[in-house]
Amino acid sequence: MREVFIFFVAVYALSWGAWIAANGITADLPRMALILLGTFMPGIVALGLTAGTMGGRGVIALLRRLIIWQVPLRWYLFAAGYFVAIKLTVAIVHRAATGAWPAFGSEPLFLMLAATLASTLLGGQAGEEVGWRGYALPRLSVRFGLGTASVILGLLWACWHLPLFYILGGDTVGQSFPLYLLQVTALSVALSWLYVRTGGSLLLAMLMHAAVNNTKDIVPSAEAHASDPWALSHSPVAWLTASLLWLCAIYILRRMSFYPIPARHEEN
């Protein structure tokens, strides 16, 4: 557990430091460089710690998980379509409960899917997934078991984003962090399930991560003019999304008891 503790302390300190520094810079290029540095810090720290304990062999073994692609087609569909299915189900439930459809996003679905593929192939989520699923999840699972480790990782993953609810002007500024915490923790369970069922494929984890980021506004749940990150959201779509994510997470957690703890990369 010592190495996991060091990992999270380093990731939080370095990512938050980079983002806070970026928030005080007006020049576009250095500002963007610091934002990206903070975003990629989980992977950078994971590779650095792996190099320090396992050397080049461990680093190569970890990076090889980024190119595990020979998995059944159903897992590609799961990765790309899980959050889309959640959002469309939310729309149907909202229609059944209120008699009205919720607002739908204006961006075409094919553009969302194209952005998902581009982000995955260009490694947009590699910085996070190498750290979260590649490094932290196997180590947490040894101590707590896969299900509990997935929840703990989700909580830590969500809290890592906390500065972005106050600074840098992104789409999370002012939004409800407690609700975000619930949603991301439930998503962590689904991502961990995908990681285990695909033999530790970070490529598939990246695909699912990218799909969530790029399709979340198919049925938008952000609250207009929100300004207090610790307030609870007034968006019915947001709460329906969280509820459905947790219904799925509870089902997955029950299934997880039948599957082994994911192997650490250096053990393969």
C-alpha positions as a Python dict, from the first residue, in 0.01 Angstrom:
ca = {
    (1, 'M'): (0, 0, 0),
    (2, 'R'): (295, 234, 49),
    (3, 'E'): (353, 260, -325),
    (4, 'V'): (-16, 337, -388),
    (5, 'F'): (-10, 609, -122),
    (6, 'I'): (299, 763, -280),
    (7, 'F'): (133, 743, -621),
    (8, 'F'): (-180, 933, -519),
    (9, 'V'): (4, 1195, -313),
    (10, 'A'): (238, 1265, -604),
    (11, 'V'): (-42, 1274, -862),
    (12, 'Y'): (-257, 1511, -658),
    (13, 'A'): (31, 1742, -572),
    (14, 'L'): (174, 1761, -923),
    (15, 'S'): (-157, 1777, -1114),
    (16, 'W'): (-310, 2036, -884),
    (17, 'G'): (11, 2237, -888),
    (18, 'A'): (16, 2240, -1269),
    (19, 'W'): (-352, 2339, -1293),
    (20, 'I'): (-324, 2616, -1034),
    (21, 'A'): (-18, 2751, -1213),
    (22, 'A'): (-203, 2736, -1547),
    (23, 'N'): (-494, 2929, -1401),
    (24, 'G'): (-265, 3225, -1338),
    (25, 'I'): (-125, 3235, -1692),
    (26, 'T'): (-287, 3425, -1978),
    (27, 'A'): (-57, 3314, -2262),
    (28, 'D'): (-228, 3029, -2449),
    (29, 'L'): (67, 2799, -2519),
    (30, 'P'): (218, 2772, -2169),
    (31, 'R'): (-129, 2762, -2017),
    (32, 'M'): (-233, 2468, -2237),
    (33, 'A'): (99, 2293, -2174),
    (34, 'L'): (44, 2309, -1798),
    (35, 'I'): (-316, 2191, -1828),
    (36, 'L'): (-207, 1890, -2034),
    (37, 'L'): (83, 1821, -1797),
    (38, 'G'): (-159, 1805, -1505),
    (39, 'T'): (-398, 1584, -1701),
    (40, 'F'): (-123, 1337, -1796),
    (41, 'M'): (33, 1332, -1451),
    (42, 'P'): (-130, 1002, -1335),
    (43, 'G'): (40, 818, -1622),
    (44, 'I'): (368, 1006, -1580),
    (45, 'V'): (386, 926, -1208),
    (46, 'A'): (288, 563, -1270),
    (47, 'L'): (566, 521, -1525),
    (48, 'G'): (817, 695, -1299),
    (49, 'L'): (735, 475, -999),
    (50, 'T'): (737, 164, -1216),
    (51, 'A'): (1076, 255, -1359),
    (52, 'G'): (1209, 307, -1007),
    (53, 'T'): (1095, -32, -879),
    (54, 'M'): (1093, -254, -1189),
    (55, 'G'): (1313, -74, -1438),
    (56, 'G'): (1259, -72, -1811),
    (57, 'R'): (1101, -417, -1812),
    (58, 'G'): (818, -300, -1590),
    (59, 'V'): (763, 17, -1791),
    (60, 'I'): (741, -178, -2117),
    (61, 'A'): (499, -427, -1961),
    (62, 'L'): (275, -144, -1843),
    (63, 'L'): (283, 36, -2178),
    (64, 'R'): (203, -285, -2365),
    (65, 'R'): (-142, -273, -2209),
    (66, 'L'): (-212, 29, -2428),
    (67, 'I'): (-208, -192, -2737),
    (68, 'I'): (-409, -491, -2615),
    (69, 'W'): (-674, -485, -2886),
    (70, 'Q'): (-757, -850, -2960),
    (71, 'V'): (-1066, -876, -2743),
    (72, 'P'): (-1420, -987, -2832),
    (73, 'L'): (-1626, -734, -3026),
    (74, 'R'): (-1883, -709, -2748),
    (75, 'W'): (-1631, -529, -2530),
    (76, 'Y'): (-1571, -265, -2795),
    (77, 'L'): (-1947, -215, -2811),
    (78, 'F'): (-1964, -200, -2432),
    (79, 'A'): (-1682, 57, -2415),
    (80, 'A'): (-1823, 281, -2688),
    (81, 'G'): (-2192, 241, -2609),
    (82, 'Y'): (-2224, 208, -2231),
    (83, 'F'): (-2268, 576, -2154),
    (84, 'V'): (-2473, 639, -2466),
    (85, 'A'): (-2713, 366, -2351),
    (86, 'I'): (-2728, 522, -2004),
    (87, 'K'): (-2808, 865, -2146),
    (88, 'L'): (-3074, 740, -2389),
    (89, 'T'): (-3236, 537, -2111),
    (90, 'V'): (-3238, 851, -1897),
    (91, 'A'): (-3426, 1030, -2175),
    (92, 'I'): (-3686, 752, -2195),
    (93, 'V'): (-3734, 741, -1817),
    (94, 'H'): (-3766, 1121, -1809),
    (95, 'R'): (-4032, 1103, -2082),
    (96, 'A'): (-4223, 831, -1898),
    (97, 'A'): (-4206, 1012, -1563),
    (98, 'T'): (-4279, 1368, -1672),
    (99, 'G'): (-4451, 1335, -2007),
    (100, 'A'): (-4183, 1544, -2175),
    (101, 'W'): (-3851, 1465, -2337),
    (102, 'P'): (-3544, 1625, -2180),
    (103, 'A'): (-3331, 1861, -2385),
    (104, 'F'): (-3102, 1683, -2628),
    (105, 'G'): (-2759, 1805, -2731),
    (106, 'S'): (-2718, 1977, -3065),
    (107, 'E'): (-2399, 1799, -3169),
    (108, 'P'): (-2461, 1509, -3411),
    (109, 'L'): (-2400, 1162, -3271),
    (110, 'F'): (-2158, 1073, -3549),
    (111, 'L'): (-1937, 1370, -3450),
    (112, 'M'): (-1938, 1252, -3089),
    (113, 'L'): (-1834, 905, -3198),
    (114, 'A'): (-1568, 1046, -3432),
    (115, 'A'): (-1427, 1254, -3146),
    (116, 'T'): (-1427, 943, -2927),
    (117, 'L'): (-1227, 743, -3180),
    (118, 'A'): (-985, 1028, -3247),
    (119, 'S'): (-925, 1085, -2878),
    (120, 'T'): (-863, 714, -2821),
    (121, 'L'): (-629, 664, -3115),
    (122, 'L'): (-431, 978, -3034),
    (123, 'G'): (-387, 870, -2672),
    (124, 'G'): (-601, 1141, -2519),
    (125, 'Q'): (-692, 929, -2216),
    (126, 'A'): (-360, 745, -2186),
    (127, 'G'): (-230, 988, -1926),
    (128, 'E'): (-511, 899, -1690),
    (129, 'E'): (-571, 532, -1767),
    (130, 'V'): (-206, 425, -1736),
    (131, 'G'): (-223, 562, -1384),
    (132, 'W'): (-576, 475, -1270),
    (133, 'R'): (-645, 134, -1423),
    (134, 'G'): (-291, 35, -1521),
    (135, 'Y'): (-109, 117, -1199),
    (136, 'A'): (-347, 189, -910),
    (137, 'L'): (-632, -59, -963),
    (138, 'P'): (-425, -382, -949),
    (139, 'R'): (-246, -264, -634),
    (140, 'L'): (-564, -153, -460),
    (141, 'S'): (-729, -483, -557),
    (142, 'V'): (-461, -686, -381),
    (143, 'R'): (-544, -508, -55),
    (144, 'F'): (-921, -456, -83),
    (145, 'G'): (-1053, -688, -354),
    (146, 'L'): (-1163, -583, -700),
    (147, 'G'): (-1505, -442, -612),
    (148, 'T'): (-1398, -229, -318),
    (149, 'A'): (-1085, -120, -504),
    (150, 'S'): (-1302, -1, -794),
    (151, 'V'): (-1508, 216, -559),
    (152, 'I'): (-1203, 356, -377),
    (153, 'L'): (-1036, 434, -708),
    (154, 'G'): (-1352, 606, -829),
    (155, 'L'): (-1363, 831, -523),
    (156, 'L'): (-996, 925, -560),
    (157, 'W'): (-1031, 972, -935),
    (158, 'A'): (-1328, 1205, -889),
    (159, 'C'): (-1160, 1407, -613),
    (160, 'W'): (-855, 1454, -835),
    (161, 'H'): (-1078, 1670, -1059),
    (162, 'L'): (-1185, 1899, -774),
    (163, 'P'): (-978, 2207, -875),
    (164, 'L'): (-1147, 2199, -1215),
    (165, 'F'): (-1475, 2288, -1044),
    (166, 'Y'): (-1323, 2623, -945),
    (167, 'I'): (-1058, 2714, -1202),
    (168, 'L'): (-956, 2698, -1569),
    (169, 'G'): (-1302, 2784, -1701),
    (170, 'G'): (-1402, 2433, -1814),
    (171, 'D'): (-1752, 2287, -1827),
    (172, 'T'): (-1730, 2161, -1468),
    (173, 'V'): (-1677, 2504, -1309),
    (174, 'G'): (-1958, 2569, -1058),
    (175, 'Q'): (-2129, 2235, -1121),
    (176, 'S'): (-2229, 2000, -838),
    (177, 'F'): (-1921, 1813, -720),
    (178, 'P'): (-2113, 1572, -490),
    (179, 'L'): (-2319, 1457, -788),
    (180, 'Y'): (-2005, 1429, -1000),
    (181, 'L'): (-1847, 1217, -725),
    (182, 'L'): (-2141, 977, -737),
    (183, 'Q'): (-2132, 946, -1116),
    (184, 'V'): (-1756, 901, -1151),
    (185, 'T'): (-1742, 641, -874),
    (186, 'A'): (-2011, 438, -1049),
    (187, 'L'): (-1827, 476, -1380),
    (188, 'S'): (-1508, 354, -1214),
    (189, 'V'): (-1682, 25, -1136),
    (190, 'A'): (-1782, -21, -1501),
    (191, 'L'): (-1434, 72, -1625),
    (192, 'S'): (-1269, -170, -1383),
    (193, 'W'): (-1504, -444, -1501),
    (194, 'L'): (-1410, -371, -1861),
    (195, 'Y'): (-1039, -372, -1772),
    (196, 'V'): (-1059, -712, -1605),
    (197, 'R'): (-1280, -874, -1870),
    (198, 'T'): (-1045, -762, -2151),
    (199, 'G'): (-733, -903, -1990),
    (200, 'G'): (-606, -566, -1868),
    (201, 'S'): (-655, -370, -2190),
    (202, 'L'): (-588, -2, -2133),
    (203, 'L'): (-687, 59, -2495),
    (204, 'L'): (-1045, -44, -2419),
    (205, 'A'): (-1042, 157, -2096),
    (206, 'M'): (-927, 460, -2297),
    (207, 'L'): (-1206, 403, -2549),
    (208, 'M'): (-1471, 394, -2276),
    (209, 'H'): (-1321, 697, -2101),
    (210, 'A'): (-1321, 890, -2428),
    (211, 'A'): (-1677, 782, -2504),
    (212, 'V'): (-1799, 914, -2169),
    (213, 'N'): (-1622, 1247, -2222),
    (214, 'N'): (-1752, 1293, -2576),
    (215, 'T'): (-2110, 1164, -2546),
    (216, 'K'): (-2208, 1306, -2206),
    (217, 'D'): (-2398, 1590, -2372),
    (218, 'I'): (-2614, 1369, -2590),
    (219, 'V'): (-2864, 1441, -2311),
    (220, 'P'): (-2702, 1729, -2120),
    (221, 'S'): (-2721, 1724, -1743),
    (222, 'A'): (-2516, 2031, -1652),
    (223, 'E'): (-2706, 2295, -1455),
    (224, 'A'): (-2716, 2637, -1617),
    (225, 'H'): (-2561, 2922, -1416),
    (226, 'A'): (-2444, 2690, -1137),
    (227, 'S'): (-2188, 2857, -912),
    (228, 'D'): (-2152, 2644, -597),
    (229, 'P'): (-1961, 2316, -648),
    (230, 'W'): (-2082, 2185, -310),
    (231, 'A'): (-2451, 2239, -381),
    (232, 'L'): (-2668, 1953, -498),
    (233, 'S'): (-2776, 1968, -860),
    (234, 'H'): (-3131, 2064, -952),
    (235, 'S'): (-3109, 1878, -1283),
    (236, 'P'): (-3344, 1575, -1301),
    (237, 'V'): (-3135, 1439, -1590),
    (238, 'A'): (-2824, 1449, -1372),
    (239, 'W'): (-2988, 1256, -1089),
    (240, 'L'): (-3142, 1004, -1326),
    (241, 'T'): (-2798, 953, -1481),
    (242, 'A'): (-2641, 894, -1140),
    (243, 'S'): (-2918, 654, -1041),
    (244, 'L'): (-2887, 444, -1356),
    (245, 'L'): (-2508, 439, -1330),
    (246, 'W'): (-2535, 305, -977),
    (247, 'L'): (-2796, 44, -1066),
    (248, 'C'): (-2551, -87, -1326),
    (249, 'A'): (-2257, -54, -1085),
    (250, 'I'): (-2434, -259, -818),
    (251, 'Y'): (-2503, -534, -1070),
    (252, 'I'): (-2139, -529, -1185),
    (253, 'L'): (-2010, -533, -826),
    (254, 'R'): (-2209, -852, -763),
    (255, 'R'): (-2055, -1008, -1075),
    (256, 'M'): (-1704, -902, -975),
    (257, 'S'): (-1697, -1151, -690),
    (258, 'F'): (-1665, -1429, -950),
    (259, 'Y'): (-1355, -1285, -1116),
    (260, 'P'): (-992, -1283, -1000),
    (261, 'I'): (-796, -980, -889),
    (262, 'P'): (-629, -816, -1193),
    (263, 'A'): (-261, -902, -1220),
    (264, 'R'): (-3, -629, -1180),
    (265, 'H'): (168, -550, -1508),
    (266, 'E'): (512, -664, -1389),
    (267, 'E'): (374, -1009, -1305),
    (268, 'N'): (287, -1083, -1669),
}
